[in-house]
Amino acid sequence: MLSYAINLCMAGQTYEVHAWMLLLALLKQEQCTACRVLQRLGLEDLYGAWHEALWALNAADGLRPRAYTPRLTWAPRAYRVVNGAIRFAAWAGRERVLSEDLLMALAADGSLTDLFPDVELGLDAVKRAVEKESGCKYDLPGYEDVLGSEDMFL
């Protein structure tokens, strides 16, 4: 999934990976656990969601071409999401990041609710749905204390 996001920023000549590029990469994996969770939560049209994320990225100047640079940068939000996905994988007892970990990080960061405000995609709803779909429990330290907090990954 990360390679898709990186290829997208290279093809768009932005040379900066955005959080919504990570979501686009996730949505392209239509058979993954994260996409099944999104459909369960009410985001049934993954193809339409992909186009909505692409439109939002374009409207937010995330796809504005920039001068070539051999070095890619990560937008602060995308960096937080990737770090969050690594933490969620660890909290699930895994050494490998799966699609549901990335989905949990996107939900915790608020990227999902920012893009799809009409669907309940907050961390609590996504966590319950992921645990139900995958059968894996996330042992989040202090989860009750930070539920709804904007600075979960700061």
PABALUM-72479 format. One line per field, with one value per residue: residue number from 1; residue in one letter; z, y, x of N, C-alpha, C in turn. Coordinates in steps of 0.02 Angstrom, whole numbers. Each point is the difference from the previous one (the first is absolute). Layout:
<pts>
resi <- [NUM | ...]
resn <- [A | ...]
n.z <- [Z | ...]
n.y <- [Y | ...]
n.x <- [X | ...]
ca.z <- [Z | ...]
ca.y <- [Y | ...]
ca.x <- [X | ...]
c.z <- [Z | ...]
c.y <- [Y | ...]
c.x <- [X | ...]
</pts>
This chain:
<pts>
resi <- [1 | 2 | 3 | 4 | 5 | 6 | 7 | 8 | 9 | 10 | 11 | 12 | 13 | 14 | 15 | 16 | 17 | 18 | 19 | 20 | 21 | 22 | 23 | 24 | 25 | 26 | 27 | 28 | 29 | 30 | 31 | 32 | 33 | 34 | 35 | 36 | 37 | 38 | 39 | 40 | 41 | 42 | 43 | 44 | 45 | 46 | 47 | 48 | 49 | 50 | 51 | 52 | 53 | 54 | 55 | 56 | 57 | 58 | 59 | 60 | 61 | 62 | 63 | 64 | 65 | 66 | 67 | 68 | 69 | 70 | 71 | 72 | 73 | 74 | 75 | 76 | 77 | 78 | 79 | 80 | 81 | 82 | 83 | 84 | 85 | 86 | 87 | 88 | 89 | 90 | 91 | 92 | 93 | 94 | 95 | 96 | 97 | 98 | 99 | 100 | 101 | 102 | 103 | 104 | 105 | 106 | 107 | 108 | 109 | 110 | 111 | 112 | 113 | 114 | 115 | 116 | 117 | 118 | 119 | 120 | 121 | 122 | 123 | 124 | 125 | 126 | 127 | 128 | 129 | 130 | 131 | 132 | 133 | 134 | 135 | 136 | 137 | 138 | 139 | 140 | 141 | 142 | 143 | 144 | 145 | 146 | 147 | 148 | 149 | 150 | 151 | 152 | 153 | 154]
resn <- [M | L | S | Y | A | I | N | L | C | M | A | G | Q | T | Y | E | V | H | A | W | M | L | L | L | A | L | L | K | Q | E | Q | C | T | A | C | R | V | L | Q | R | L | G | L | E | D | L | Y | G | A | W | H | E | A | L | W | A | L | N | A | A | D | G | L | R | P | R | A | Y | T | P | R | L | T | W | A | P | R | A | Y | R | V | V | N | G | A | I | R | F | A | A | W | A | G | R | E | R | V | L | S | E | D | L | L | M | A | L | A | A | D | G | S | L | T | D | L | F | P | D | V | E | L | G | L | D | A | V | K | R | A | V | E | K | E | S | G | C | K | Y | D | L | P | G | Y | E | D | V | L | G | S | E | D | M | F | L]
n.z <- [0 | 37 | -35 | 7 | 64 | 5 | -34 | 38 | 52 | -21 | -15 | 56 | 5 | 55 | -1 | 18 | 47 | -17 | 55 | -42 | -16 | 65 | 7 | -50 | 28 | 57 | -29 | -27 | 62 | -47 | -2 | 21 | 59 | -10 | -62 | 23 | 43 | -48 | -37 | 51 | 2 | -62 | -10 | -29 | -28 | 0 | -59 | 23 | 54 | -43 | -40 | 53 | 20 | -62 | -2 | 62 | -19 | -56 | 33 | 38 | -65 | 19 | -57 | 29 | -65 | 19 | 11 | -47 | 41 | 8 | 46 | 26 | 12 | 63 | -20 | 45 | -31 | -58 | 23 | 29 | -58 | -34 | 40 | -8 | -65 | 6 | 35 | -44 | -44 | 33 | 3 | -62 | 19 | -52 | -37 | -33 | -38 | 18 | -48 | 46 | 6 | -65 | -5 | 52 | -29 | -58 | 35 | 32 | -60 | -15 | -37 | 29 | 60 | -13 | -26 | 48 | 8 | -54 | 7 | 49 | -8 | 60 | 42 | 42 | -50 | -25 | 61 | 16 | -57 | 10 | 64 | -21 | -49 | 36 | 53 | -17 | 60 | 2 | 28 | -3 | 15 | 54 | -34 | 57 | 18 | -56 | 14 | -64 | 25 | -15 | 59 | -24 | -55 | 37]
n.y <- [-59 | -2 | -54 | -17 | 18 | -32 | -52 | 9 | 11 | -53 | -37 | 24 | -18 | -26 | -60 | -1 | -46 | -1 | 13 | 42 | 6 | -2 | 42 | 35 | -10 | 17 | 50 | 2 | -17 | -5 | -51 | 53 | -16 | 48 | -21 | -62 | 25 | 34 | -55 | -35 | 51 | -18 | -9 | -12 | 60 | -50 | -14 | 15 | -37 | -43 | 10 | -8 | -49 | -23 | 12 | -24 | -48 | -2 | 3 | -41 | 3 | -58 | 16 | 56 | -2 | -26 | 39 | -33 | -50 | -24 | 46 | -52 | 38 | -1 | 13 | 49 | 8 | -7 | 39 | 38 | -4 | 5 | 48 | 26 | -15 | 21 | 52 | 8 | -12 | 40 | 44 | -23 | 10 | 41 | -31 | -17 | 55 | -6 | -12 | -42 | -9 | 2 | -39 | -35 | 5 | -13 | -46 | -20 | 8 | -28 | -32 | -53 | 27 | 24 | -59 | -40 | 63 | -24 | -32 | -37 | 36 | 14 | 13 | 19 | 29 | 27 | 16 | 14 | 33 | 28 | 8 | 21 | 36 | 23 | 10 | 52 | -2 | 65 | -8 | 50 | 20 | 5 | -49 | -17 | 13 | -29 | -37 | 15 | -16 | 63 | -6 | -50 | 27 | 52]
n.x <- [40 | 54 | 16 | -65 | 0 | 57 | -23 | -54 | 38 | 33 | -54 | -25 | 63 | -28 | 28 | -64 | 7 | -64 | -34 | -30 | 65 | 11 | -51 | 23 | 59 | -29 | -33 | 61 | 12 | -45 | 42 | 35 | 23 | 43 | 0 | 4 | 44 | 30 | -7 | 22 | 43 | -13 | 64 | -58 | 2 | 44 | -26 | -60 | 15 | 27 | -51 | -38 | 40 | -2 | -66 | -8 | 40 | -33 | -58 | 35 | 10 | -24 | -30 | 16 | 17 | 56 | 51 | 32 | -5 | 61 | -15 | -33 | -52 | -11 | -62 | -4 | -57 | 29 | 48 | -47 | -32 | 56 | 22 | -60 | 5 | 62 | -23 | -49 | 46 | 41 | -50 | 2 | 63 | 4 | 44 | -54 | 3 | -63 | -43 | -22 | 65 | 9 | -53 | 22 | 59 | -29 | -32 | 54 | 27 | -58 | 45 | -26 | -7 | 60 | 12 | -23 | -21 | -30 | 59 | -23 | 56 | -25 | 49 | -47 | -35 | 55 | 19 | -62 | -6 | 59 | -13 | -59 | 25 | 51 | -39 | 36 | 25 | -13 | 59 | -45 | 61 | -38 | -29 | -27 | 63 | 22 | -53 | 4 | 59 | 15 | 30 | -36 | 25 | -13]
ca.z <- [0 | 1 | -67 | -42 | 18 | -24 | -74 | -15 | 7 | -52 | -64 | 2 | 5 | 61 | 39 | 71 | 14 | 43 | 34 | -44 | -47 | 36 | -4 | -69 | -5 | 37 | -37 | -59 | 22 | 14 | 36 | 65 | 60 | 11 | -46 | 25 | 58 | -26 | -28 | 57 | 35 | -41 | -59 | -43 | -67 | 7 | -60 | 9 | 54 | -28 | -40 | 46 | 31 | -52 | -10 | 58 | -3 | -52 | 22 | 54 | -30 | 13 | -63 | -39 | -19 | 27 | -34 | 14 | 52 | 7 | 68 | 18 | 68 | 27 | 32 | 71 | 15 | -26 | 45 | 60 | -16 | -7 | 67 | 36 | -24 | 31 | 70 | 3 | -12 | 63 | 49 | -17 | 12 | -63 | -21 | -69 | -7 | -46 | -24 | 55 | 42 | -36 | 7 | 68 | 5 | -37 | 41 | 59 | -22 | -22 | -73 | -27 | 14 | -39 | -70 | -4 | 62 | 5 | 22 | 65 | -8 | 55 | 25 | 39 | -46 | -42 | 44 | 11 | -63 | -17 | 46 | -18 | -65 | 0 | 58 | 36 | 49 | 8 | 70 | -5 | 67 | 16 | -54 | 26 | 17 | -60 | -49 | -25 | 5 | -65 | 2 | 19 | -25 | 8]
ca.y <- [59 | 58 | 10 | 32 | 71 | 30 | 5 | 52 | 67 | 7 | 10 | 66 | 47 | 41 | -19 | 2 | -49 | 26 | -51 | -24 | -47 | -63 | -24 | -23 | -65 | -48 | -12 | -40 | -70 | -9 | -62 | -1 | 5 | 70 | 18 | -34 | 38 | 62 | -17 | -17 | 62 | 41 | 27 | -58 | 11 | 14 | 35 | 70 | 27 | 13 | 62 | 56 | 14 | 30 | 68 | 39 | 10 | 50 | 64 | 24 | 11 | -55 | -27 | 54 | -19 | 40 | -12 | -66 | -12 | -72 | -18 | 6 | 23 | -24 | 53 | -17 | -44 | -67 | -27 | -21 | -59 | -58 | -16 | -27 | -68 | -42 | -9 | -42 | -69 | -23 | -7 | -62 | -55 | -20 | 35 | 21 | 45 | -24 | 52 | 24 | 45 | 64 | 27 | 25 | 61 | 52 | 19 | 35 | 65 | 41 | 4 | -31 | 43 | 61 | -14 | -29 | 21 | -28 | -69 | -4 | -33 | 20 | -54 | -50 | -42 | -39 | -50 | -54 | -36 | -37 | -56 | -49 | -29 | -37 | -43 | 21 | 53 | 49 | 19 | 70 | 27 | 62 | 15 | 37 | 68 | 40 | -8 | 64 | 50 | 15 | -8 | -68 | -21 | 53]
ca.x <- [-40 | 44 | 30 | -51 | -2 | 62 | -5 | -49 | 31 | 50 | -34 | -31 | 56 | -6 | 59 | -18 | -53 | -53 | -39 | -53 | 31 | -1 | -69 | -9 | 34 | -40 | -62 | 15 | 3 | -71 | -14 | 34 | -42 | -19 | -54 | -61 | -22 | -30 | -66 | -43 | -18 | -44 | 34 | -9 | 28 | 71 | 22 | -21 | 41 | 67 | -5 | -10 | 65 | 42 | -24 | 19 | 72 | 11 | -27 | 43 | 66 | 45 | 24 | 30 | 69 | 54 | 63 | 27 | 49 | 9 | -18 | -71 | -15 | -64 | -39 | -3 | -56 | 17 | 52 | -35 | -40 | 45 | 23 | -57 | -13 | 51 | -20 | -59 | 22 | 31 | -53 | -37 | 46 | 31 | 61 | -12 | -57 | -52 | -45 | -43 | 40 | 0 | -68 | -6 | 40 | -37 | -58 | 25 | 24 | -56 | -1 | -61 | -58 | 8 | -16 | -67 | -33 | -67 | 5 | 33 | 65 | 43 | 43 | -37 | -40 | 47 | 32 | -49 | -12 | 61 | 6 | -52 | 17 | 64 | 5 | 59 | -13 | 52 | 12 | 21 | 14 | -35 | -48 | -57 | 20 | 13 | -54 | -22 | 53 | 32 | 72 | 15 | 66 | 50]
c.z <- [0 | -69 | -47 | 14 | -25 | -76 | -21 | 5 | -52 | -68 | -3 | 5 | 60 | 46 | 76 | 9 | 50 | 30 | -45 | -54 | 32 | -2 | -71 | -11 | 35 | -39 | -64 | 16 | 21 | 42 | 69 | 57 | 10 | -46 | 20 | 60 | -22 | -28 | 55 | 36 | -43 | -61 | -53 | -68 | 6 | -59 | 4 | 55 | -24 | -39 | 44 | 35 | -50 | -13 | 58 | 1 | -52 | 22 | 55 | -24 | 15 | -63 | -45 | -17 | 28 | -41 | 21 | 58 | 8 | 69 | 11 | 71 | 20 | 33 | 74 | 18 | -24 | 43 | 64 | -12 | -5 | 68 | 42 | -20 | 30 | 73 | 6 | -12 | 64 | 54 | -14 | 9 | -63 | -13 | -70 | -2 | -52 | -19 | 55 | 47 | -32 | 5 | 69 | 8 | -37 | 40 | 61 | -17 | -20 | -75 | -29 | 12 | -37 | -72 | -9 | 62 | 9 | 22 | 66 | -7 | 52 | 25 | 36 | -45 | -42 | 42 | 12 | -63 | -20 | 45 | -16 | -65 | 3 | 58 | 44 | 48 | 5 | 73 | 0 | 70 | 10 | -51 | 25 | 15 | -62 | -52 | -19 | 2 | -69 | -1 | 19 | -21 | 7 | 53]
c.y <- [63 | 13 | 33 | 76 | 36 | 7 | 53 | 70 | 10 | 13 | 68 | 57 | 47 | -11 | 7 | -48 | 31 | -57 | -28 | -45 | -69 | -31 | -25 | -68 | -54 | -19 | -42 | -75 | -22 | -62 | -3 | 9 | 72 | 21 | -34 | 38 | 65 | -12 | -16 | 63 | 47 | 32 | -56 | 6 | 19 | 37 | 74 | 33 | 16 | 65 | 61 | 19 | 33 | 73 | 45 | 15 | 53 | 69 | 30 | 13 | -55 | -31 | 54 | -19 | 49 | -15 | -68 | 2 | -75 | -26 | 10 | 26 | -28 | 59 | -20 | -49 | -71 | -33 | -26 | -64 | -62 | -21 | -30 | -71 | -49 | -13 | -45 | -73 | -29 | -11 | -61 | -61 | -26 | 40 | 29 | 43 | -28 | 58 | 29 | 46 | 69 | 33 | 29 | 66 | 57 | 23 | 40 | 70 | 47 | 6 | -27 | 45 | 66 | -10 | -25 | 18 | -30 | -73 | -1 | -41 | 25 | -61 | -53 | -47 | -44 | -55 | -59 | -42 | -42 | -61 | -54 | -36 | -45 | -49 | 17 | 57 | 46 | 20 | 70 | 28 | 67 | 19 | 42 | 73 | 44 | -5 | 69 | 54 | 9 | -19 | -71 | -22 | 53 | -17]
c.x <- [43 | 30 | -50 | -2 | 63 | -2 | -49 | 31 | 55 | -33 | -33 | 51 | -8 | 59 | -13 | -59 | -48 | -40 | -54 | 28 | 4 | -69 | -15 | 31 | -40 | -63 | 11 | 3 | -71 | -17 | 31 | -50 | -24 | -57 | -65 | -28 | -34 | -69 | -49 | -24 | -42 | 31 | 0 | 33 | 73 | 29 | -18 | 40 | 70 | -1 | -11 | 65 | 47 | -20 | 21 | 74 | 17 | -23 | 43 | 71 | 50 | 27 | 30 | 72 | 51 | 63 | 29 | 50 | 8 | -22 | -74 | -6 | -68 | -34 | -7 | -56 | 14 | 52 | -31 | -41 | 43 | 27 | -56 | -16 | 50 | -18 | -61 | 18 | 31 | -53 | -44 | 44 | 33 | 64 | -9 | -63 | -48 | -46 | -43 | 39 | 3 | -68 | -10 | 38 | -34 | -61 | 23 | 24 | -57 | -5 | -65 | -61 | 5 | -24 | -72 | -40 | -70 | -1 | 38 | 65 | 50 | 39 | -40 | -40 | 45 | 32 | -48 | -9 | 62 | 7 | -52 | 18 | 61 | 6 | 60 | -19 | 60 | 5 | 29 | 11 | -35 | -53 | -58 | 17 | 8 | -54 | -27 | 53 | 32 | 74 | 22 | 71 | 53 | 50]
</pts>
